[in-house]
């Protein structure tokens, strides 16, 4: 897996999370769940960046594993926002698909790193 693909996709996702938080607070006047999606959605990429600066393979795996956990938490908040009707099915669909793609990429990266 090219590190740039994982970094680019997680950065784009984080940017979308920032914009979603802004939308939820400005348009929907939702201030609690939006902060959760902001925190977990941006943490994915931040931990990926840290992973690639890791001091060892174990450090790399640890940081990617944290990113993976954050992606599952983000998926939870996205589903909750959808089901609570702060986001429509259509609004949540693309973010959920991107989050699940990141989960797959991170899972594959962790497995590959563990097999080194």
Protein Blocks (a to p, Z undefined) as FASTA:
>chain_A
ZZklmmmmmmmmmmmmmmmmmmmmmmnopaklmmmmmmmmmmmmmmmmmmmmcfbfklmm
mmmmmmmmmmmmmmmmmmmmmmnopacfklmmmmmmmmmmmmmmmmmmmmmmmmZZ
